Amino acid sequence: MAAPRHRRRGFSRRVQYGLFAGYVVAIVGILIGAALLLVARLDPRAFGTLRGVVVDAGAIFTGAGRVGVDAAHDLGDGIAAYFDAANQNRALKEELARERRRVIAAKAIAAENGRLKKLARLTEHLPAPILSARLIGSTPTGQRRFATLAAGTAEGIRPGMTVRSPEGLVGRVYESGIFASRVLLLTDGETTVPIKIIRSGQAALATGQGDGTMEVRALIAGGRPFRRGDLAVTSGTGGVYSPNVPVAVVVAVNGDRAIARPLADPGRADFAAVYPIFQAPVVDPPAQPKP
């Protein structure tokens, strides 16, 4: 007798095993999630350790992906440079001549600033970097923006420390594992940096918007304190970030607010320096003359 053409799913052992395995995976996932919620509520320190382990494990895959992206990008740049070598050579020569003139002028200005500081007896107490480490990945999209740094508690990295690249401020350490750390980027929605505008000295706050830009708001409302192209640096107010670190450049202005784009691009930067949390030096009040 021929087998019926329409068989129920229950007659297939493969389907039954698949359904059973799916139920088991779902139940195990629910139990693990409940256990993590209990640990986070009852023992936050242990939960922080678990998060550090996850950061260390994720750094391996993030680093591998970053290597592939960099290789593809370098290949594309090499092909484009091959077909445009003559124009690039001419442009580089012109740029080199301009930069030489700028270097000479910058050295003269630096020498003059040093002389004036000695005359005024000014001393800047800025922290030295703890170490330089490789940025092995960053969040391309989303409201939350993080980068992964290939250094952790084993190298002395702690949450709150400042991270900057040669172009400017990148962010601060959000959490750290043993061998890797997560860096909260300037463009994250929870990042706020006290800044000042180089052109005018105007104090302001720069807040990440989660879309690759920052919103800049003046501390005193009214007027038009910003201009397109204004350079913003850290003010050092409130600690954490040392003063005069380049942060962003204004790209759009709307009244007493502006949109700025960070100078440092963690997606293109290879290495970054980690600095300790900045603490402004305490200046003793002048001694009162004795009566």
C-alpha positions as CSV (number, residue, x, y, z in Angstrom):
1,M,0.0,0.0,0.0
2,A,1.3,3.4,-1.0
3,A,2.2,6.0,1.7
4,P,-0.2,8.9,2.1
5,R,0.8,12.0,0.1
6,H,0.0,14.4,2.9
7,R,1.8,13.4,6.1
8,R,1.5,15.3,9.3
9,R,4.6,17.0,10.8
10,G,4.4,14.8,13.8
11,F,5.4,11.7,11.7
12,S,8.8,13.4,10.9
13,R,11.4,12.7,13.5
14,R,13.7,15.4,12.1
15,V,10.9,18.0,12.6
16,Q,10.2,16.7,16.1
17,Y,13.9,16.9,17.1
18,G,14.1,20.4,15.6
19,L,11.1,21.7,17.5
20,F,12.4,20.1,20.7
21,A,15.9,21.7,20.2
22,G,14.2,25.1,19.6
23,Y,12.2,24.8,22.9
24,V,15.3,23.9,24.8
25,V,17.3,26.8,23.4
26,A,14.4,29.2,24.2
27,I,14.1,27.9,27.8
28,V,17.9,28.1,28.4
29,G,17.9,31.7,27.0
30,I,15.1,32.7,29.3
31,L,16.9,31.2,32.3
32,I,20.2,32.9,31.5
33,G,18.4,36.2,31.0
34,A,16.7,35.9,34.3
35,A,19.9,34.9,36.0
36,L,21.7,38.0,34.6
37,L,18.9,40.3,35.7
38,L,19.1,38.9,39.3
39,V,22.9,39.3,39.3
40,A,22.6,42.9,38.0
41,R,20.1,43.7,40.8
42,L,21.6,41.8,43.7
43,D,25.4,42.2,42.9
44,P,26.2,45.1,40.6
45,R,29.9,44.6,41.0
46,A,29.8,41.0,39.8
47,F,27.6,42.1,36.9
48,G,30.3,44.7,36.0
49,T,32.9,41.9,35.9
50,L,30.7,39.9,33.6
51,R,30.4,42.9,31.3
52,G,34.2,43.3,31.3
53,V,34.5,39.6,30.2
54,V,32.1,40.3,27.3
55,V,34.1,43.4,26.3
56,D,37.3,41.2,26.2
57,A,35.6,38.5,24.2
58,G,34.0,41.0,21.7
59,A,37.4,42.7,21.2
60,I,38.7,39.6,19.4
61,F,35.9,39.7,16.7
62,T,36.0,43.5,16.5
63,G,39.7,43.5,15.9
64,A,39.4,40.9,13.1
65,G,36.6,42.9,11.4
66,R,38.7,46.1,11.7
67,V,41.6,44.4,9.9
68,G,39.4,43.4,7.0
69,V,37.8,46.8,6.7
70,D,41.2,48.5,6.8
71,A,42.6,46.1,4.1
72,A,39.6,46.8,1.8
73,H,40.0,50.5,2.3
74,D,43.7,50.5,1.6
75,L,43.2,48.5,-1.6
76,G,40.7,51.0,-2.8
77,D,43.0,53.9,-2.0
78,G,45.9,52.2,-3.8
79,I,43.9,51.7,-7.0
80,A,42.6,55.3,-7.0
81,A,46.1,56.6,-6.3
82,Y,47.6,54.6,-9.2
83,F,45.3,56.2,-11.7
84,D,45.7,59.7,-10.3
85,A,49.4,59.7,-9.4
86,A,50.4,62.7,-11.5
87,N,47.7,65.0,-10.1
88,Q,48.3,63.9,-6.6
89,N,52.1,64.5,-6.9
90,R,51.5,68.0,-8.1
91,A,49.0,68.7,-5.3
92,L,51.3,67.3,-2.7
93,K,54.2,69.4,-3.8
94,E,52.1,72.5,-3.5
95,E,50.7,71.5,-0.1
96,L,54.3,70.7,1.1
97,A,55.4,74.2,0.1
98,R,52.5,75.8,2.0
99,E,53.1,73.6,5.1
100,R,56.7,74.5,5.2
101,R,55.8,78.2,5.4
102,R,53.2,77.4,8.1
103,V,55.7,75.4,10.2
104,I,58.1,78.3,10.1
105,A,55.4,80.7,11.3
106,A,54.2,78.2,14.0
107,K,57.7,77.8,15.4
108,A,58.1,81.6,15.7
109,I,54.7,81.8,17.4
110,A,55.6,78.9,19.8
111,A,58.9,80.6,20.7
112,E,57.1,83.9,21.4
113,N,54.4,82.1,23.5
114,G,57.1,80.4,25.6
115,R,58.9,83.8,26.1
116,L,55.6,85.4,27.2
117,K,54.7,82.6,29.6
118,K,58.1,82.9,31.3
119,L,57.6,86.6,31.6
120,A,54.1,86.1,33.1
121,R,55.4,83.1,35.2
122,L,52.6,80.9,33.9
123,T,52.9,77.1,34.3
124,E,50.5,74.6,32.8
125,H,50.0,71.4,34.9
126,L,48.6,69.1,32.3
127,P,48.6,65.3,32.8
128,A,50.9,63.0,30.8
129,P,49.3,60.1,28.8
130,I,49.2,56.7,30.5
131,L,49.7,54.8,27.3
132,S,48.8,54.6,23.6
133,A,46.6,51.7,22.4
134,R,45.0,50.6,19.2
135,L,41.4,51.5,18.4
136,I,40.1,48.2,17.0
137,G,36.5,49.1,16.3
138,S,33.7,51.7,16.6
139,T,29.9,51.9,16.4
140,P,29.0,53.2,12.9
141,T,25.3,54.0,13.6
142,G,22.8,54.3,16.4
143,Q,22.0,56.5,19.3
144,R,24.7,54.8,21.4
145,R,28.2,55.3,20.1
146,F,31.2,53.3,21.4
147,A,34.7,52.4,20.3
148,T,36.8,49.4,21.4
149,L,40.3,50.1,22.8
150,A,42.8,47.3,22.9
151,A,43.9,48.0,26.5
152,G,42.2,47.2,29.8
153,T,42.7,47.0,33.5
154,A,45.9,45.0,33.1
155,E,47.4,48.2,31.6
156,G,45.9,50.5,34.2
157,I,42.9,51.7,32.3
158,R,39.9,52.7,34.4
159,P,36.5,54.1,33.6
160,G,36.4,57.9,33.3
161,M,39.8,58.3,31.7
162,T,40.1,60.5,28.6
163,V,40.9,59.1,25.2
164,R,42.3,61.3,22.4
165,S,43.8,60.8,18.9
166,P,46.2,63.1,17.1
167,E,43.2,64.9,15.6
168,G,41.5,65.6,18.9
169,L,39.3,64.3,21.7
170,V,37.7,60.8,21.0
171,G,35.8,60.3,24.3
172,R,36.2,58.7,27.7
173,V,36.5,55.2,29.0
174,Y,33.0,53.8,29.7
175,E,33.9,50.4,31.0
176,S,37.0,48.2,30.9
177,G,37.8,44.5,30.8
178,I,41.1,42.9,31.5
179,F,42.5,43.4,28.0
180,A,40.0,45.7,26.3
181,S,37.9,48.7,27.1
182,R,34.8,50.4,25.7
183,V,35.1,54.2,24.9
184,L,32.0,56.4,25.1
185,L,32.4,58.6,22.0
186,L,31.7,62.3,21.7
187,T,28.7,61.7,19.4
188,D,26.9,59.4,21.9
189,G,23.7,60.8,23.2
190,E,24.9,60.7,26.8
191,T,28.2,62.6,26.2
192,T,28.5,66.3,27.3
193,V,31.8,68.2,27.1
194,P,32.4,71.7,28.5
195,I,34.1,73.6,25.6
196,K,35.1,77.1,24.6
197,I,35.3,78.7,21.1
198,I,38.8,79.7,20.1
199,R,37.7,82.7,18.2
200,S,35.8,84.4,21.0
201,G,36.5,82.5,24.1
202,Q,32.8,81.8,24.5
203,A,32.0,79.0,27.0
204,A,29.5,76.4,25.8
205,L,28.4,72.8,26.2
206,A,28.7,70.2,23.4
207,T,26.3,67.3,23.5
208,G,26.3,64.2,21.3
209,Q,23.3,63.6,19.1
210,G,23.8,60.0,18.2
211,D,24.1,60.8,14.4
212,G,27.8,61.6,14.1
213,T,27.4,65.3,15.2
214,M,27.3,67.3,18.4
215,E,24.9,70.1,19.5
216,V,26.7,73.2,20.8
217,R,24.8,75.4,23.2
218,A,26.0,78.7,24.7
219,L,25.9,79.0,28.5
220,I,24.3,82.5,28.1
221,A,21.2,82.4,25.9
222,G,20.6,85.0,23.2
223,G,22.6,86.4,20.3
224,R,24.6,84.5,17.7
225,P,27.8,83.4,19.5
226,F,28.8,80.9,16.9
227,R,30.0,81.0,13.3
228,R,30.4,78.3,10.8
229,G,34.0,77.1,10.9
230,D,34.5,78.0,14.6
231,L,37.0,75.6,16.4
232,A,35.9,74.3,19.8
233,V,38.3,73.0,22.4
234,T,37.9,71.7,25.9
235,S,37.6,74.3,28.6
236,G,38.7,72.1,31.5
237,T,35.7,73.2,33.5
238,G,34.4,70.5,35.9
239,G,37.5,68.3,35.5
240,V,37.6,65.0,33.5
241,Y,38.8,66.7,30.3
242,S,42.1,68.7,30.4
243,P,41.8,72.1,28.8
244,N,42.6,73.1,25.2
245,V,42.1,69.7,23.6
246,P,40.6,70.1,20.1
247,V,37.0,68.8,20.1
248,A,34.9,69.8,17.0
249,V,34.3,72.4,14.3
250,V,31.0,74.2,13.8
251,V,29.3,73.2,10.5
252,A,25.9,74.9,11.0
253,V,24.4,77.7,13.1
254,N,20.9,78.2,14.4
255,G,20.6,81.2,16.7
256,D,22.4,80.6,19.9
257,R,22.9,76.9,19.1
258,A,25.1,75.2,16.5
259,I,25.9,71.8,15.1
260,A,29.5,70.7,15.2
261,R,31.4,67.7,13.8
262,P,34.1,66.1,15.9
263,L,37.6,66.4,14.6
264,A,38.6,62.9,15.6
265,D,37.2,60.0,13.6
266,P,37.5,56.8,15.6
267,G,36.6,54.8,12.5
268,R,39.8,56.0,10.7
269,A,42.2,56.4,13.7
270,D,44.6,53.5,14.4
271,F,45.9,54.5,17.8
272,A,44.7,56.7,20.6
273,A,46.3,58.0,23.8
274,V,44.7,57.5,27.2
275,Y,45.0,60.2,29.8
276,P,44.1,60.2,33.5
277,I,41.0,62.1,34.7
278,F,41.9,65.8,34.8
279,Q,41.9,67.6,38.1
280,A,42.4,71.4,37.9
281,P,45.3,72.5,40.1
282,V,44.3,74.2,43.3
283,V,45.6,77.7,43.5
284,D,46.4,78.9,47.1
285,P,44.9,82.3,47.9
286,P,47.5,85.1,48.3
287,A,48.7,85.5,51.9
288,Q,47.2,88.3,53.8
289,P,49.6,90.9,55.2
290,K,50.0,90.6,59.0
291,P,48.8,93.7,60.9
